[in-house]
Amino acid sequence: MFSSETIQDPSILNRTSYFTDSSVELSKIFQEEINILIWQRIINDKLLKAGNYILGKYPELAISEVVKPEEVEKTLIQEIDSSEEVSCLSKDISEVVKLFCMLFNVNSVWLRLDAIDKPMCPRFHADYLKCRLVSTYKGPATQWIPHNLVNHSKLGSGNEGKSDKESGLFLKDEDIMQLNVGDIGLLKGEAWEGNQGGGIVHRSPHSEDSKQRLYMTIDFVDLYLRIFQNRSNLDI
Protein backbone atom coordinates (compact mmCIF):
# COMPACT_ATOMS: atom_id res chain seq x y z
CA MET A 1 0.00 0.00 0.00
CA PHE A 2 1.07 3.57 -0.63
CA SER A 3 0.78 6.54 1.67
CA SER A 4 -0.82 9.60 0.11
CA GLU A 5 1.40 11.79 2.29
CA THR A 6 4.41 11.23 0.01
CA ILE A 7 2.82 11.96 -3.36
CA GLN A 8 2.01 15.04 -5.38
CA ASP A 9 -1.47 16.56 -5.21
CA PRO A 10 -3.67 14.02 -7.07
CA SER A 11 -6.39 16.60 -7.68
CA ILE A 12 -4.30 18.24 -10.38
CA LEU A 13 -4.02 15.02 -12.37
CA ASN A 14 -6.41 14.04 -15.13
CA ARG A 15 -6.84 10.29 -14.74
CA THR A 16 -9.61 8.19 -16.19
CA SER A 17 -10.69 4.60 -16.86
CA TYR A 18 -10.98 2.83 -20.21
CA PHE A 19 -13.25 -0.08 -21.09
CA THR A 20 -12.81 -2.33 -24.10
CA ASP A 21 -14.13 -5.63 -25.41
CA SER A 22 -10.93 -6.42 -27.29
CA SER A 23 -7.41 -7.38 -26.22
CA VAL A 24 -6.13 -5.33 -29.17
CA GLU A 25 -6.73 -2.15 -27.17
CA LEU A 26 -4.68 -3.13 -24.13
CA SER A 27 -1.91 -0.82 -25.36
CA LYS A 28 -4.06 2.17 -24.44
CA ILE A 29 -2.79 1.69 -20.89
CA PHE A 30 0.27 3.63 -22.08
CA GLN A 31 -1.84 6.76 -22.46
CA GLU A 32 -0.98 9.10 -19.59
CA GLU A 33 -4.57 9.85 -18.57
CA ILE A 34 -5.64 6.19 -18.23
CA ASN A 35 -4.94 4.62 -14.83
CA ILE A 36 -7.15 1.56 -15.21
CA LEU A 37 -7.97 -0.36 -18.36
CA ILE A 38 -10.63 -3.07 -18.28
CA TRP A 39 -10.94 -5.68 -20.98
CA GLN A 40 -14.52 -6.81 -20.50
CA ARG A 41 -14.44 -10.40 -21.65
CA ILE A 42 -16.97 -13.15 -21.15
CA ILE A 43 -15.38 -16.42 -20.14
CA ASN A 44 -16.90 -19.67 -21.36
CA ASP A 45 -18.62 -22.40 -19.36
CA LYS A 46 -15.47 -24.54 -19.34
CA LEU A 47 -13.53 -21.84 -17.51
CA LEU A 48 -16.38 -21.31 -15.06
CA LYS A 49 -16.41 -25.04 -14.43
CA ALA A 50 -12.64 -24.98 -13.94
CA GLY A 51 -12.99 -22.27 -11.30
CA ASN A 52 -15.59 -24.30 -9.42
CA TYR A 53 -13.45 -27.42 -9.64
CA ILE A 54 -10.30 -25.78 -8.26
CA LEU A 55 -12.07 -23.99 -5.42
CA GLY A 56 -13.86 -27.19 -4.48
CA LYS A 57 -10.80 -29.43 -4.55
CA TYR A 58 -8.07 -26.94 -3.57
CA PRO A 59 -9.70 -24.37 -1.24
CA GLU A 60 -6.31 -23.19 0.03
CA LEU A 61 -4.55 -22.95 -3.33
CA ALA A 62 -1.70 -20.42 -3.31
CA ILE A 63 0.61 -20.36 -6.32
CA SER A 64 3.37 -17.76 -6.65
CA GLU A 65 5.88 -18.31 -9.44
CA VAL A 66 8.09 -16.37 -11.82
CA VAL A 67 7.29 -17.87 -15.23
CA LYS A 68 7.73 -17.41 -18.95
CA PRO A 69 4.60 -17.72 -21.14
CA GLU A 70 5.65 -21.11 -22.47
CA GLU A 71 6.09 -22.44 -18.91
CA VAL A 72 2.66 -21.51 -17.54
CA GLU A 73 0.67 -24.60 -18.53
CA LYS A 74 3.29 -27.03 -17.28
CA THR A 75 3.78 -25.09 -14.04
CA LEU A 76 0.09 -24.94 -13.17
CA ILE A 77 -0.53 -28.58 -14.00
CA GLN A 78 2.42 -29.55 -11.81
CA GLU A 79 1.24 -27.31 -8.97
CA ILE A 80 -2.42 -28.40 -9.14
CA ASP A 81 -3.20 -31.52 -11.20
CA SER A 82 -3.58 -32.73 -14.78
CA SER A 83 -7.38 -32.74 -14.93
CA GLU A 84 -9.31 -31.40 -17.90
CA GLU A 85 -10.49 -28.44 -15.82
CA VAL A 86 -6.99 -27.42 -14.77
CA SER A 87 -5.72 -27.82 -18.33
CA CYS A 88 -8.46 -25.50 -19.57
CA LEU A 89 -7.62 -22.83 -16.99
CA SER A 90 -3.89 -23.19 -17.60
CA LYS A 91 -4.34 -22.55 -21.32
CA ASP A 92 -6.28 -19.36 -20.63
CA ILE A 93 -3.77 -18.08 -18.08
CA SER A 94 -0.95 -18.89 -20.49
CA GLU A 95 -2.57 -16.70 -23.14
CA VAL A 96 -3.05 -13.83 -20.68
CA VAL A 97 0.59 -14.08 -19.56
CA LYS A 98 1.65 -14.01 -23.21
CA LEU A 99 -0.41 -10.87 -23.81
CA PHE A 100 1.15 -9.15 -20.78
CA CYS A 101 4.66 -10.04 -21.93
CA MET A 102 4.00 -8.78 -25.45
CA LEU A 103 2.38 -5.59 -24.18
CA PHE A 104 5.29 -4.63 -21.91
CA ASN A 105 8.07 -6.31 -23.89
CA VAL A 106 9.17 -8.64 -21.11
CA ASN A 107 9.90 -12.37 -21.28
CA SER A 108 8.76 -13.43 -17.80
CA VAL A 109 6.29 -12.36 -15.10
CA TRP A 110 5.41 -12.93 -11.48
CA LEU A 111 2.23 -15.01 -11.58
CA ARG A 112 0.00 -15.61 -8.57
CA LEU A 113 -3.17 -17.69 -8.45
CA ASP A 114 -4.99 -17.87 -5.14
CA ALA A 115 -8.11 -19.43 -3.68
CA ILE A 116 -9.31 -16.99 -1.03
CA ASP A 117 -12.44 -16.53 1.08
CA LYS A 118 -11.79 -13.11 2.64
CA PRO A 119 -10.49 -9.75 1.40
CA MET A 120 -6.72 -9.76 0.86
CA CYS A 121 -6.67 -5.94 0.83
CA PRO A 122 -9.87 -4.84 2.58
CA ARG A 123 -9.20 -1.09 2.48
CA PHE A 124 -9.01 1.16 -0.54
CA HIS A 125 -5.42 1.97 -1.47
CA ALA A 126 -3.06 2.69 -4.34
CA ASP A 127 -0.09 0.36 -4.84
CA TYR A 128 3.50 1.43 -5.32
CA LEU A 129 4.14 -0.54 -8.49
CA LYS A 130 4.16 0.12 -12.22
CA CYS A 131 1.19 -1.88 -13.45
CA ARG A 132 -0.62 -5.00 -12.27
CA LEU A 133 -2.93 -7.30 -14.21
CA VAL A 134 -5.80 -8.74 -12.19
CA SER A 135 -8.56 -11.19 -13.04
CA THR A 136 -11.07 -13.27 -11.11
CA TYR A 137 -12.15 -16.66 -12.43
CA LYS A 138 -14.67 -17.36 -9.69
CA GLY A 139 -16.38 -15.18 -7.09
CA PRO A 140 -16.61 -11.40 -6.63
CA ALA A 141 -13.93 -9.34 -8.40
CA THR A 142 -11.78 -6.31 -7.60
CA GLN A 143 -13.43 -3.01 -6.65
CA TRP A 144 -12.11 0.44 -7.56
CA ILE A 145 -13.06 4.11 -7.50
CA PRO A 146 -12.62 6.53 -10.43
CA HIS A 147 -9.80 8.98 -9.74
CA ASN A 148 -12.00 12.08 -9.73
CA LEU A 149 -14.34 10.57 -7.11
CA VAL A 150 -11.63 9.86 -4.53
CA ASN A 151 -10.66 12.19 -1.69
CA HIS A 152 -7.00 11.18 -1.76
CA SER A 153 -6.25 12.95 1.50
CA LYS A 154 -8.22 10.19 3.25
CA LEU A 155 -5.96 7.37 2.07
CA GLY A 156 -3.62 5.72 4.55
CA SER A 157 -3.22 7.60 7.82
CA GLY A 158 -5.50 10.31 6.45
CA ASN A 159 -8.52 8.20 7.44
CA GLU A 160 -7.76 8.97 11.11
CA GLY A 161 -8.76 5.45 12.10
CA LYS A 162 -12.17 5.63 10.45
CA SER A 163 -13.56 3.21 7.87
CA ASP A 164 -13.24 4.19 4.22
CA LYS A 165 -16.90 5.14 4.12
CA GLU A 166 -16.83 7.11 7.39
CA SER A 167 -13.61 8.94 6.52
CA GLY A 168 -15.02 10.63 3.45
CA LEU A 169 -12.71 8.80 1.04
CA PHE A 170 -15.72 8.54 -1.27
CA LEU A 171 -19.15 10.17 -1.10
CA LYS A 172 -21.55 7.34 -1.87
CA ASP A 173 -21.56 3.58 -2.43
CA GLU A 174 -22.45 4.13 -6.08
CA ASP A 175 -18.97 5.62 -6.60
CA ILE A 176 -17.49 2.14 -6.14
CA MET A 177 -16.98 0.26 -9.41
CA GLN A 178 -16.34 -3.48 -9.71
CA LEU A 179 -14.82 -5.80 -12.28
CA ASN A 180 -16.86 -8.78 -13.45
CA VAL A 181 -15.77 -12.41 -13.42
CA GLY A 182 -13.42 -12.95 -16.35
CA ASP A 183 -12.56 -9.29 -16.84
CA ILE A 184 -8.90 -8.45 -17.31
CA GLY A 185 -7.92 -5.31 -15.41
CA LEU A 186 -4.68 -3.40 -15.91
CA LEU A 187 -4.17 -1.29 -12.79
CA LYS A 188 -1.61 1.47 -13.12
CA GLY A 189 0.23 2.17 -9.87
CA GLU A 190 2.23 4.96 -8.26
CA ALA A 191 5.57 3.68 -9.63
CA TRP A 192 4.50 4.07 -13.27
CA GLU A 193 6.63 6.92 -14.63
CA GLY A 194 4.71 10.18 -14.42
CA ASN A 195 1.85 8.64 -12.46
CA GLN A 196 2.82 9.64 -8.94
CA GLY A 197 -0.46 10.60 -7.28
CA GLY A 198 -2.46 8.90 -10.02
CA GLY A 199 -2.34 5.25 -8.99
CA ILE A 200 -5.76 3.63 -9.23
CA VAL A 201 -7.49 3.37 -5.85
CA HIS A 202 -8.84 -0.14 -5.36
CA ARG A 203 -9.53 -2.92 -2.84
CA SER A 204 -10.56 -6.54 -2.56
CA PRO A 205 -14.33 -7.02 -2.93
CA HIS A 206 -16.49 -6.71 0.17
CA SER A 207 -19.37 -9.02 0.92
CA GLU A 208 -21.67 -9.50 3.88
CA ASP A 209 -20.89 -13.20 3.92
CA SER A 210 -17.75 -15.14 3.08
CA LYS A 211 -17.42 -15.93 -0.61
CA GLN A 212 -14.70 -18.00 -2.23
CA ARG A 213 -12.69 -16.46 -5.03
CA LEU A 214 -10.18 -17.75 -7.55
CA TYR A 215 -8.04 -14.69 -8.11
CA MET A 216 -5.06 -14.10 -10.42
CA THR A 217 -2.46 -11.35 -10.48
CA ILE A 218 0.37 -10.78 -12.94
CA ASP A 219 3.21 -8.45 -11.99
CA PHE A 220 6.60 -7.42 -13.30
CA VAL A 221 9.44 -9.59 -12.04
CA ASP A 222 11.21 -6.56 -10.54
CA LEU A 223 8.39 -6.24 -7.99
CA TYR A 224 8.91 -9.87 -6.98
CA LEU A 225 12.65 -9.28 -6.66
CA ARG A 226 12.12 -6.11 -4.62
CA ILE A 227 9.78 -7.86 -2.18
CA PHE A 228 12.03 -10.93 -1.95
CA GLN A 229 15.09 -8.76 -1.33
CA ASN A 230 13.32 -6.84 1.43
CA ARG A 231 12.31 -10.09 3.13
CA SER A 232 15.84 -11.43 2.82
CA ASN A 233 17.24 -8.32 4.49
CA LEU A 234 14.80 -8.75 7.39
CA ASP A 235 16.00 -12.30 7.88
CA ILE A 236 19.65 -11.30 8.22
ABEGO torsion letter per residue (X at the ends): XBBAAABBBAAABBBBBBBBABAAAAAAAABAABABBBBBBBBBAAAAAAAAAAAAABAABBBBBBBBAAAAAAAAAAABBABAAAAAAAAAAAAAAAAAAAAAGBABBBBBBBBBABBABABBBBBBBABBBBBBABEBBBBBBBAAABBAAABEAAAGGBBAAAAGABABAAABBBBBBGBBBBBBBAABBGABGABBBBBBBBBABBBBBBBBBBBBAAAAAAAAAAAAAAAX
